[in-house]
């Protein structure tokens, strides 16, 4: 039977777990320093294949207090950003709620096309080079939780942020925090965030390990992971409660690689830990990733893994005495 969104209800029934979620995006568990979005004039060899990042947020139904989406270092041209020649890049951050913001299929594709900006635009702002915003937080909001699109199978109201490199050729590095307070990073209890395609900067430390956490619902038997521009920097390892470490090699600059792997019965309704392990120093190594199941459906990565970070369960066989 084809995987449906209803199968994800299992995720959000785990209320004792969701209360522990942090709203740092990327999270500490991911060990990813920044998202990165390039201006639309950049070369794809820089690691961003479509110059757009879409992030979804889930706010629990019972939440009544307003919330904020805080963006760290939204400007492009400062200390953390990837600059080429003169800083000429503008990045637009747009926040959507309302009907269709999540449910519209084109909002959940691996590449932005059609009506991916579906829903009700709540606010937007563009940033260029701006010394006052370099390394600083900018607050979007406050937002009423009920302004999102109610998705009971996901446990609450869903919003999305669309980040676009609308001009220039520089890379804008940034990160987010879903906060219950203005000017402070205070988590929204029970909230989470996810992405269907994820473009991010890897740490430059040799042996550093980045993590992404797709959830595997009932009905999935195989997955295809698509990775863009890993630059032969290391290896990809898949860890789960049933896999100690399935290894794939990284690929060359500016190309997509595809790797298929099977899902075991034990892995259903758990998260995978897909690890990007540096084996050599590559400066400004930016990659894009998405995963499809056997039906060709995209699978979301959760900032805070459902059920916690998966750990391989060792099976110790004991033979009875004769």
DOPAKOL-75586 format. One record per residue (C-alpha): residue number from 1; residue in three letters; x, y negated, z negated. Coordinates in steps of 0.02 Angstrom, whole numbers, plus 50000, padded with zeros to 5 digits. Layout:
N
<pt i="NUM" aa="ALA" c1="X" c2="Y" c3="Z"/>
...
This chain:
322
<pt i="1" aa="UNK" c1="50000" c2="50000" c3="50000"/>
<pt i="2" aa="UNK" c1="50065" c2="49828" c3="50047"/>
<pt i="3" aa="UNK" c1="50137" c2="49727" c3="49903"/>
<pt i="4" aa="UNK" c1="50022" c2="49588" c3="49846"/>
<pt i="5" aa="UNK" c1="50039" c2="49442" c3="49731"/>
<pt i="6" aa="UNK" c1="49925" c2="49528" c3="49605"/>
<pt i="7" aa="UNK" c1="50063" c2="49651" c3="49568"/>
<pt i="8" aa="UNK" c1="50161" c2="49509" c3="49493"/>
<pt i="9" aa="UNK" c1="50034" c2="49493" c3="49352"/>
<pt i="10" aa="UNK" c1="50139" c2="49617" c3="49256"/>
<pt i="11" aa="UNK" c1="50276" c2="49487" c3="49249"/>
<pt i="12" aa="UNK" c1="50180" c2="49358" c3="49156"/>
<pt i="13" aa="UNK" c1="50090" c2="49474" c3="49036"/>
<pt i="14" aa="UNK" c1="50257" c2="49487" c3="48946"/>
<pt i="15" aa="UNK" c1="50218" c2="49336" c3="48838"/>
<pt i="16" aa="UNK" c1="50344" c2="49379" c3="48705"/>
<pt i="17" aa="UNK" c1="50479" c2="49366" c3="48838"/>
<pt i="18" aa="UNK" c1="50418" c2="49211" c3="48928"/>
<pt i="19" aa="UNK" c1="50422" c2="49113" c3="48766"/>
<pt i="20" aa="UNK" c1="50611" c2="49130" c3="48771"/>
<pt i="21" aa="UNK" c1="50632" c2="49055" c3="48944"/>
<pt i="22" aa="UNK" c1="50743" c2="48904" c3="48963"/>
<pt i="23" aa="UNK" c1="50703" c2="48776" c3="49097"/>
<pt i="24" aa="UNK" c1="50880" c2="48737" c3="49153"/>
<pt i="25" aa="UNK" c1="50878" c2="48766" c3="49341"/>
<pt i="26" aa="UNK" c1="50994" c2="48852" c3="49387"/>
<pt i="27" aa="UNK" c1="50996" c2="48939" c3="49218"/>
<pt i="28" aa="UNK" c1="51144" c2="48988" c3="49110"/>
<pt i="29" aa="UNK" c1="51109" c2="49170" c3="49153"/>
<pt i="30" aa="UNK" c1="51134" c2="49133" c3="49337"/>
<pt i="31" aa="UNK" c1="51306" c2="49053" c3="49311"/>
<pt i="32" aa="UNK" c1="51275" c2="48942" c3="49462"/>
<pt i="33" aa="UNK" c1="51335" c2="48763" c3="49439"/>
<pt i="34" aa="UNK" c1="51226" c2="48674" c3="49568"/>
<pt i="35" aa="UNK" c1="51100" c2="48683" c3="49706"/>
<pt i="36" aa="UNK" c1="51171" c2="48604" c3="49863"/>
<pt i="37" aa="UNK" c1="51074" c2="48522" c3="50005"/>
<pt i="38" aa="UNK" c1="51165" c2="48445" c3="50153"/>
<pt i="39" aa="UNK" c1="51109" c2="48303" c3="50263"/>
<pt i="40" aa="UNK" c1="51029" c2="48364" c3="50425"/>
<pt i="41" aa="UNK" c1="51180" c2="48305" c3="50525"/>
<pt i="42" aa="UNK" c1="51298" c2="48428" c3="50439"/>
<pt i="43" aa="UNK" c1="51373" c2="48584" c3="50515"/>
<pt i="44" aa="UNK" c1="51292" c2="48747" c3="50461"/>
<pt i="45" aa="UNK" c1="51469" c2="48809" c3="50428"/>
<pt i="46" aa="UNK" c1="51463" c2="48706" c3="50268"/>
<pt i="47" aa="UNK" c1="51345" c2="48837" c3="50196"/>
<pt i="48" aa="UNK" c1="51170" c2="48762" c3="50212"/>
<pt i="49" aa="UNK" c1="51073" c2="48840" c3="50355"/>
<pt i="50" aa="UNK" c1="50918" c2="48728" c3="50353"/>
<pt i="51" aa="UNK" c1="50955" c2="48572" c3="50246"/>
<pt i="52" aa="UNK" c1="50803" c2="48604" c3="50136"/>
<pt i="53" aa="UNK" c1="50777" c2="48682" c3="49964"/>
<pt i="54" aa="UNK" c1="50605" c2="48727" c3="49894"/>
<pt i="55" aa="UNK" c1="50585" c2="48761" c3="49708"/>
<pt i="56" aa="UNK" c1="50422" c2="48823" c3="49629"/>
<pt i="57" aa="UNK" c1="50375" c2="48793" c3="49447"/>
<pt i="58" aa="UNK" c1="50249" c2="48891" c3="49343"/>
<pt i="59" aa="UNK" c1="50165" c2="48798" c3="49199"/>
<pt i="60" aa="UNK" c1="50062" c2="48912" c3="49084"/>
<pt i="61" aa="UNK" c1="49872" c2="48888" c3="49093"/>
<pt i="62" aa="UNK" c1="49862" c2="48843" c3="48909"/>
<pt i="63" aa="UNK" c1="49988" c2="48701" c3="48922"/>
<pt i="64" aa="UNK" c1="49902" c2="48535" c3="48886"/>
<pt i="65" aa="UNK" c1="50047" c2="48414" c3="48865"/>
<pt i="66" aa="UNK" c1="50122" c2="48322" c3="49015"/>
<pt i="67" aa="UNK" c1="50291" c2="48379" c3="49082"/>
<pt i="68" aa="UNK" c1="50437" c2="48307" c3="49180"/>
<pt i="69" aa="UNK" c1="50555" c2="48373" c3="49313"/>
<pt i="70" aa="UNK" c1="50726" c2="48302" c3="49277"/>
<pt i="71" aa="UNK" c1="50859" c2="48298" c3="49415"/>
<pt i="72" aa="UNK" c1="51043" c2="48289" c3="49369"/>
<pt i="73" aa="UNK" c1="51150" c2="48190" c3="49492"/>
<pt i="74" aa="UNK" c1="51018" c2="48159" c3="49626"/>
<pt i="75" aa="UNK" c1="51126" c2="48037" c3="49724"/>
<pt i="76" aa="UNK" c1="51247" c2="48094" c3="49859"/>
<pt i="77" aa="UNK" c1="51423" c2="48027" c3="49866"/>
<pt i="78" aa="UNK" c1="51486" c2="48041" c3="49688"/>
<pt i="79" aa="UNK" c1="51597" c2="48153" c3="49584"/>
<pt i="80" aa="UNK" c1="51511" c2="48321" c3="49611"/>
<pt i="81" aa="UNK" c1="51458" c2="48301" c3="49792"/>
<pt i="82" aa="UNK" c1="51540" c2="48367" c3="49950"/>
<pt i="83" aa="UNK" c1="51587" c2="48215" c3="50054"/>
<pt i="84" aa="UNK" c1="51643" c2="48205" c3="50236"/>
<pt i="85" aa="UNK" c1="51721" c2="48040" c3="50293"/>
<pt i="86" aa="UNK" c1="51605" c2="47901" c3="50234"/>
<pt i="87" aa="UNK" c1="51458" c2="47940" c3="50121"/>
<pt i="88" aa="UNK" c1="51309" c2="47926" c3="50237"/>
<pt i="89" aa="UNK" c1="51184" c2="48051" c3="50168"/>
<pt i="90" aa="UNK" c1="51009" c2="48027" c3="50099"/>
<pt i="91" aa="UNK" c1="50917" c2="48162" c3="50003"/>
<pt i="92" aa="UNK" c1="50729" c2="48159" c3="49977"/>
<pt i="93" aa="UNK" c1="50650" c2="48241" c3="49825"/>
<pt i="94" aa="UNK" c1="50461" c2="48269" c3="49842"/>
<pt i="95" aa="UNK" c1="50347" c2="48347" c3="49711"/>
<pt i="96" aa="UNK" c1="50183" c2="48432" c3="49756"/>
<pt i="97" aa="UNK" c1="50034" c2="48505" c3="49665"/>
<pt i="98" aa="UNK" c1="49855" c2="48541" c3="49710"/>
<pt i="99" aa="UNK" c1="49775" c2="48664" c3="49828"/>
<pt i="100" aa="UNK" c1="49895" c2="48747" c3="49950"/>
<pt i="101" aa="UNK" c1="50055" c2="48689" c3="49867"/>
<pt i="102" aa="UNK" c1="50099" c2="48872" c3="49832"/>
<pt i="103" aa="UNK" c1="49968" c2="48977" c3="49922"/>
<pt i="104" aa="UNK" c1="50007" c2="48909" c3="50095"/>
<pt i="105" aa="UNK" c1="50113" c2="49043" c3="50179"/>
<pt i="106" aa="UNK" c1="50226" c2="48917" c3="50267"/>
<pt i="107" aa="UNK" c1="50282" c2="48850" c3="50097"/>
<pt i="108" aa="UNK" c1="50360" c2="49021" c3="50060"/>
<pt i="109" aa="UNK" c1="50461" c2="49053" c3="50218"/>
<pt i="110" aa="UNK" c1="50650" c2="49073" c3="50224"/>
<pt i="111" aa="UNK" c1="50661" c2="48922" c3="50340"/>
<pt i="112" aa="UNK" c1="50557" c2="48763" c3="50328"/>
<pt i="113" aa="UNK" c1="50433" c2="48752" c3="50470"/>
<pt i="114" aa="UNK" c1="50252" c2="48709" c3="50496"/>
<pt i="115" aa="UNK" c1="50157" c2="48648" c3="50344"/>
<pt i="116" aa="UNK" c1="50288" c2="48689" c3="50211"/>
<pt i="117" aa="UNK" c1="50248" c2="48522" c3="50128"/>
<pt i="118" aa="UNK" c1="50073" c2="48585" c3="50091"/>
<pt i="119" aa="UNK" c1="49972" c2="48528" c3="49942"/>
<pt i="120" aa="UNK" c1="49951" c2="48357" c3="49863"/>
<pt i="121" aa="UNK" c1="50104" c2="48244" c3="49859"/>
<pt i="122" aa="UNK" c1="50120" c2="48181" c3="49680"/>
<pt i="123" aa="UNK" c1="50281" c2="48082" c3="49697"/>
<pt i="124" aa="UNK" c1="50440" c2="48068" c3="49801"/>
<pt i="125" aa="UNK" c1="50603" c2="47972" c3="49800"/>
<pt i="126" aa="UNK" c1="50755" c2="47965" c3="49914"/>
<pt i="127" aa="UNK" c1="50934" c2="47944" c3="49854"/>
<pt i="128" aa="UNK" c1="51089" c2="47891" c3="49948"/>
<pt i="129" aa="UNK" c1="51257" c2="47846" c3="49874"/>
<pt i="130" aa="UNK" c1="51217" c2="47765" c3="49708"/>
<pt i="131" aa="UNK" c1="51349" c2="47742" c3="49573"/>
<pt i="132" aa="UNK" c1="51214" c2="47712" c3="49441"/>
<pt i="133" aa="UNK" c1="51142" c2="47887" c3="49470"/>
<pt i="134" aa="UNK" c1="51309" c2="47977" c3="49487"/>
<pt i="135" aa="UNK" c1="51314" c2="48112" c3="49353"/>
<pt i="136" aa="UNK" c1="51153" c2="48048" c3="49274"/>
<pt i="137" aa="UNK" c1="50978" c2="48120" c3="49250"/>
<pt i="138" aa="UNK" c1="50827" c2="48052" c3="49343"/>
<pt i="139" aa="UNK" c1="50651" c2="48091" c3="49280"/>
<pt i="140" aa="UNK" c1="50505" c2="48133" c3="49393"/>
<pt i="141" aa="UNK" c1="50340" c2="48125" c3="49299"/>
<pt i="142" aa="UNK" c1="50247" c2="48134" c3="49186"/>
<pt i="143" aa="UNK" c1="50136" c2="48265" c3="49269"/>
<pt i="144" aa="UNK" c1="49972" c2="48338" c3="49208"/>
<pt i="145" aa="UNK" c1="49988" c2="48529" c3="49206"/>
<pt i="146" aa="UNK" c1="49813" c2="48541" c3="49283"/>
<pt i="147" aa="UNK" c1="49875" c2="48448" c3="49439"/>
<pt i="148" aa="UNK" c1="49957" c2="48608" c3="49498"/>
<pt i="149" aa="UNK" c1="49879" c2="48749" c3="49599"/>
<pt i="150" aa="UNK" c1="49804" c2="48877" c3="49480"/>
<pt i="151" aa="UNK" c1="49873" c2="49050" c3="49516"/>
<pt i="152" aa="UNK" c1="49808" c2="49167" c3="49378"/>
<pt i="153" aa="UNK" c1="49911" c2="49313" c3="49445"/>
<pt i="154" aa="UNK" c1="50067" c2="49209" c3="49413"/>
<pt i="155" aa="UNK" c1="50013" c2="49154" c3="49241"/>
<pt i="156" aa="UNK" c1="49974" c2="48971" c3="49267"/>
<pt i="157" aa="UNK" c1="49979" c2="48817" c3="49375"/>
<pt i="158" aa="UNK" c1="50109" c2="48812" c3="49514"/>
<pt i="159" aa="UNK" c1="50199" c2="48656" c3="49577"/>
<pt i="160" aa="UNK" c1="50340" c2="48639" c3="49702"/>
<pt i="161" aa="UNK" c1="50484" c2="48522" c3="49736"/>
<pt i="162" aa="UNK" c1="50546" c2="48503" c3="49915"/>
<pt i="163" aa="UNK" c1="50723" c2="48436" c3="49930"/>
<pt i="164" aa="UNK" c1="50775" c2="48378" c3="50104"/>
<pt i="165" aa="UNK" c1="50936" c2="48310" c3="50176"/>
<pt i="166" aa="UNK" c1="50849" c2="48181" c3="50285"/>
<pt i="167" aa="UNK" c1="51007" c2="48102" c3="50358"/>
<pt i="168" aa="UNK" c1="51196" c2="48111" c3="50353"/>
<pt i="169" aa="UNK" c1="51319" c2="48256" c3="50343"/>
<pt i="170" aa="UNK" c1="51372" c2="48264" c3="50160"/>
<pt i="171" aa="UNK" c1="51323" c2="48395" c3="50031"/>
<pt i="172" aa="UNK" c1="51219" c2="48340" c3="49882"/>
<pt i="173" aa="UNK" c1="51247" c2="48447" c3="49728"/>
<pt i="174" aa="UNK" c1="51115" c2="48435" c3="49592"/>
<pt i="175" aa="UNK" c1="51025" c2="48535" c3="49459"/>
<pt i="176" aa="UNK" c1="50857" c2="48523" c3="49372"/>
<pt i="177" aa="UNK" c1="50775" c2="48539" c3="49203"/>
<pt i="178" aa="UNK" c1="50589" c2="48569" c3="49175"/>
<pt i="179" aa="UNK" c1="50558" c2="48467" c3="49019"/>
<pt i="180" aa="UNK" c1="50416" c2="48425" c3="48900"/>
<pt i="181" aa="UNK" c1="50500" c2="48259" c3="48858"/>
<pt i="182" aa="UNK" c1="50557" c2="48106" c3="48953"/>
<pt i="183" aa="UNK" c1="50744" c2="48070" c3="48944"/>
<pt i="184" aa="UNK" c1="50774" c2="48236" c3="48854"/>
<pt i="185" aa="UNK" c1="50798" c2="48417" c3="48904"/>
<pt i="186" aa="UNK" c1="50663" c2="48503" c3="48800"/>
<pt i="187" aa="UNK" c1="50590" c2="48662" c3="48874"/>
<pt i="188" aa="UNK" c1="50408" c2="48687" c3="48920"/>
<pt i="189" aa="UNK" c1="50358" c2="48843" c3="48822"/>
<pt i="190" aa="UNK" c1="50321" c2="48993" c3="48932"/>
<pt i="191" aa="UNK" c1="50365" c2="48907" c3="49097"/>
<pt i="192" aa="UNK" c1="50478" c2="48976" c3="49233"/>
<pt i="193" aa="UNK" c1="50536" c2="48933" c3="49409"/>
<pt i="194" aa="UNK" c1="50578" c2="49030" c3="49566"/>
<pt i="195" aa="UNK" c1="50634" c2="49015" c3="49747"/>
<pt i="196" aa="UNK" c1="50613" c2="49118" c3="49906"/>
<pt i="197" aa="UNK" c1="50773" c2="49055" c3="49986"/>
<pt i="198" aa="UNK" c1="50911" c2="48990" c3="49876"/>
<pt i="199" aa="UNK" c1="51057" c2="48879" c3="49932"/>
<pt i="200" aa="UNK" c1="51188" c2="48850" c3="49799"/>
<pt i="201" aa="UNK" c1="51369" c2="48811" c3="49757"/>
<pt i="202" aa="UNK" c1="51478" c2="48948" c3="49684"/>
<pt i="203" aa="UNK" c1="51602" c2="48915" c3="49545"/>
<pt i="204" aa="UNK" c1="51780" c2="48897" c3="49606"/>
<pt i="205" aa="UNK" c1="51853" c2="49009" c3="49470"/>
<pt i="206" aa="UNK" c1="51929" c2="49171" c3="49531"/>
<pt i="207" aa="UNK" c1="51830" c2="49318" c3="49458"/>
<pt i="208" aa="UNK" c1="51681" c2="49206" c3="49420"/>
<pt i="209" aa="UNK" c1="51515" c2="49298" c3="49441"/>
<pt i="210" aa="UNK" c1="51353" c2="49214" c3="49498"/>
<pt i="211" aa="UNK" c1="51186" c2="49303" c3="49474"/>
<pt i="212" aa="UNK" c1="51015" c2="49299" c3="49555"/>
<pt i="213" aa="UNK" c1="50866" c2="49395" c3="49486"/>
<pt i="214" aa="UNK" c1="50730" c2="49460" c3="49602"/>
<pt i="215" aa="UNK" c1="50585" c2="49552" c3="49521"/>
<pt i="216" aa="UNK" c1="50536" c2="49720" c3="49599"/>
<pt i="217" aa="UNK" c1="50348" c2="49753" c3="49592"/>
<pt i="218" aa="UNK" c1="50259" c2="49918" c3="49620"/>
<pt i="219" aa="UNK" c1="50258" c2="49971" c3="49803"/>
<pt i="220" aa="UNK" c1="50434" c2="49916" c3="49851"/>
<pt i="221" aa="UNK" c1="50546" c2="50056" c3="49914"/>
<pt i="222" aa="UNK" c1="50683" c2="49963" c3="50008"/>
<pt i="223" aa="UNK" c1="50753" c2="49786" c3="50011"/>
<pt i="224" aa="UNK" c1="50858" c2="49687" c3="50134"/>
<pt i="225" aa="UNK" c1="50970" c2="49552" c3="50062"/>
<pt i="226" aa="UNK" c1="51020" c2="49414" c3="50184"/>
<pt i="227" aa="UNK" c1="51173" c2="49311" c3="50138"/>
<pt i="228" aa="UNK" c1="51238" c2="49161" c3="50234"/>
<pt i="229" aa="UNK" c1="51418" c2="49099" c3="50233"/>
<pt i="230" aa="UNK" c1="51500" c2="49191" c3="50087"/>
<pt i="231" aa="UNK" c1="51669" c2="49156" c3="50170"/>
<pt i="232" aa="UNK" c1="51747" c2="49327" c3="50133"/>
<pt i="233" aa="UNK" c1="51764" c2="49264" c3="49955"/>
<pt i="234" aa="UNK" c1="51729" c2="49426" c3="49863"/>
<pt i="235" aa="UNK" c1="51597" c2="49560" c3="49844"/>
<pt i="236" aa="UNK" c1="51412" c2="49576" c3="49811"/>
<pt i="237" aa="UNK" c1="51361" c2="49699" c3="49675"/>
<pt i="238" aa="UNK" c1="51184" c2="49754" c3="49631"/>
<pt i="239" aa="UNK" c1="51153" c2="49805" c3="49451"/>
<pt i="240" aa="UNK" c1="50989" c2="49868" c3="49378"/>
<pt i="241" aa="UNK" c1="50929" c2="49982" c3="49241"/>
<pt i="242" aa="UNK" c1="50963" c2="50125" c3="49364"/>
<pt i="243" aa="UNK" c1="51115" c2="50058" c3="49460"/>
<pt i="244" aa="UNK" c1="51283" c2="50033" c3="49379"/>
<pt i="245" aa="UNK" c1="51342" c2="49937" c3="49530"/>
<pt i="246" aa="UNK" c1="51305" c2="49957" c3="49715"/>
<pt i="247" aa="UNK" c1="51441" c2="49863" c3="49810"/>
<pt i="248" aa="UNK" c1="51436" c2="49766" c3="49974"/>
<pt i="249" aa="UNK" c1="51574" c2="49662" c3="50053"/>
<pt i="250" aa="UNK" c1="51555" c2="49477" c3="50091"/>
<pt i="251" aa="UNK" c1="51555" c2="49412" c3="50269"/>
<pt i="252" aa="UNK" c1="51643" c2="49276" c3="50368"/>
<pt i="253" aa="UNK" c1="51607" c2="49090" c3="50371"/>
<pt i="254" aa="UNK" c1="51450" c2="49025" c3="50454"/>
<pt i="255" aa="UNK" c1="51363" c2="49193" c3="50485"/>
<pt i="256" aa="UNK" c1="51220" c2="49290" c3="50408"/>
<pt i="257" aa="UNK" c1="51252" c2="49463" c3="50340"/>
<pt i="258" aa="UNK" c1="51117" c2="49591" c3="50303"/>
<pt i="259" aa="UNK" c1="51129" c2="49735" c3="50181"/>
<pt i="260" aa="UNK" c1="50993" c2="49863" c3="50145"/>
<pt i="261" aa="UNK" c1="50972" c2="49955" c3="49981"/>
<pt i="262" aa="UNK" c1="50844" c2="50076" c3="49913"/>
<pt i="263" aa="UNK" c1="50736" c2="50049" c3="49760"/>
<pt i="264" aa="UNK" c1="50716" c2="50192" c3="49637"/>
<pt i="265" aa="UNK" c1="50560" c2="50230" c3="49536"/>
<pt i="266" aa="UNK" c1="50649" c2="50173" c3="49377"/>
<pt i="267" aa="UNK" c1="50680" c2="50000" c3="49451"/>
<pt i="268" aa="UNK" c1="50497" c2="49960" c3="49486"/>
<pt i="269" aa="UNK" c1="50426" c2="49821" c3="49379"/>
<pt i="270" aa="UNK" c1="50600" c2="49766" c3="49326"/>
<pt i="271" aa="UNK" c1="50723" c2="49634" c3="49385"/>
<pt i="272" aa="UNK" c1="50881" c2="49666" c3="49485"/>
<pt i="273" aa="UNK" c1="51044" c2="49576" c3="49450"/>
<pt i="274" aa="UNK" c1="51125" c2="49533" c3="49618"/>
<pt i="275" aa="UNK" c1="51300" c2="49473" c3="49580"/>
<pt i="276" aa="UNK" c1="51419" c2="49369" c3="49687"/>
<pt i="277" aa="UNK" c1="51593" c2="49409" c3="49624"/>
<pt i="278" aa="UNK" c1="51736" c2="49296" c3="49674"/>
<pt i="279" aa="UNK" c1="51897" c2="49385" c3="49722"/>
<pt i="280" aa="UNK" c1="51989" c2="49234" c3="49786"/>
<pt i="281" aa="UNK" c1="51979" c2="49046" c3="49769"/>
<pt i="282" aa="UNK" c1="51871" c2="48965" c3="49903"/>
<pt i="283" aa="UNK" c1="51842" c2="48779" c3="49880"/>
<pt i="284" aa="UNK" c1="51664" c2="48716" c3="49907"/>
<pt i="285" aa="UNK" c1="51594" c2="48889" c3="49938"/>
<pt i="286" aa="UNK" c1="51408" c2="48863" c3="49970"/>
<pt i="287" aa="UNK" c1="51292" c2="49006" c3="50016"/>
<pt i="288" aa="UNK" c1="51109" c2="49036" c3="50059"/>
<pt i="289" aa="UNK" c1="51016" c2="49195" c3="50009"/>
<pt i="290" aa="UNK" c1="50847" c2="49274" c3="50035"/>
<pt i="291" aa="UNK" c1="50778" c2="49451" c3="50011"/>
<pt i="292" aa="UNK" c1="50640" c2="49545" c3="50102"/>
<pt i="293" aa="UNK" c1="50553" c2="49707" c3="50057"/>
<pt i="294" aa="UNK" c1="50509" c2="49847" c3="50180"/>
<pt i="295" aa="UNK" c1="50354" c2="49752" c3="50236"/>
<pt i="296" aa="UNK" c1="50458" c2="49600" c3="50287"/>
<pt i="297" aa="UNK" c1="50390" c2="49500" c3="50139"/>
<pt i="298" aa="UNK" c1="50505" c2="49378" c3="50052"/>
<pt i="299" aa="UNK" c1="50539" c2="49415" c3="49869"/>
<pt i="300" aa="UNK" c1="50561" c2="49274" c3="49743"/>
<pt i="301" aa="UNK" c1="50713" c2="49247" c3="49632"/>
<pt i="302" aa="UNK" c1="50669" c2="49193" c3="49455"/>
<pt i="303" aa="UNK" c1="50775" c2="49068" c3="49361"/>
<pt i="304" aa="UNK" c1="50746" c2="49168" c3="49202"/>
<pt i="305" aa="UNK" c1="50740" c2="49354" c3="49246"/>
<pt i="306" aa="UNK" c1="50576" c2="49440" c3="49206"/>
<pt i="307" aa="UNK" c1="50607" c2="49562" c3="49064"/>
<pt i="308" aa="UNK" c1="50778" c2="49488" c3="49031"/>
<pt i="309" aa="UNK" c1="50945" c2="49518" c3="49117"/>
<pt i="310" aa="UNK" c1="50942" c2="49701" c3="49175"/>
<pt i="311" aa="UNK" c1="51067" c2="49819" c3="49095"/>
<pt i="312" aa="UNK" c1="51114" c2="49988" c3="49165"/>
<pt i="313" aa="UNK" c1="51046" c2="50127" c3="49055"/>
<pt i="314" aa="UNK" c1="51175" c2="50263" c3="49037"/>
<pt i="315" aa="UNK" c1="51103" c2="50438" c3="49039"/>
<pt i="316" aa="UNK" c1="51195" c2="50557" c3="48926"/>
<pt i="317" aa="UNK" c1="51161" c2="50739" c3="48961"/>
<pt i="318" aa="UNK" c1="51166" c2="50858" c3="48813"/>
<pt i="319" aa="UNK" c1="51177" c2="51045" c3="48843"/>
<pt i="320" aa="UNK" c1="51103" c2="51156" c3="48708"/>
<pt i="321" aa="UNK" c1="51218" c2="51282" c3="48624"/>
<pt i="322" aa="UNK" c1="51202" c2="51459" c3="48689"/>
